[in-house]
């Protein structure tokens, strides 16, 4: 690791991904003039991009590990979806995009 990064905390990969997605749709809106909410075309694009990325990373795994990674991804999606829905139901203010 380069010396200048040894004492620095790693950036949050989740936040970097959210920034990348937001910037992509700001530069290339699926529906020009659309609201801040993610529309169906954008959601489909995000899902396909994430699925392809996970599949590419997973293809490097062997045997049962690949299936375990997919199962872990599904559990994490369901866990975080539940958390966000509970926050929405309680009227939590703020963006879910970053922590």
C-alpha positions, 0 to 999 in steps of 0.5 A: 500500500502506498505510504500516503494511504496507510494512515487514511481510512478506506473510503466507503464503497457503498457511498462511492457507488451511490455517488457514481449512480447519481452522477450517471443519471444526472449526466444521462437521465433516463427521462429528461426532467424526471423527479429525484425519485428513481424511475423504472428505467433507472431501477432496471439499469441499476439492477442489471449493472449490479447483477453483472458486477456481482456475476463477474466477481462471482465467476472468479469463485469456485464451487460452493463459494459462488452460491454462498456469495449469491445467497449472502447478497440476497440476505443483505438485500432483504435485511437492508430493504427491511431496515429502510422500509421501517425507517420510511414507515417511522417517517425518518428524514434524510437520504438513505443513499449515504450513512 
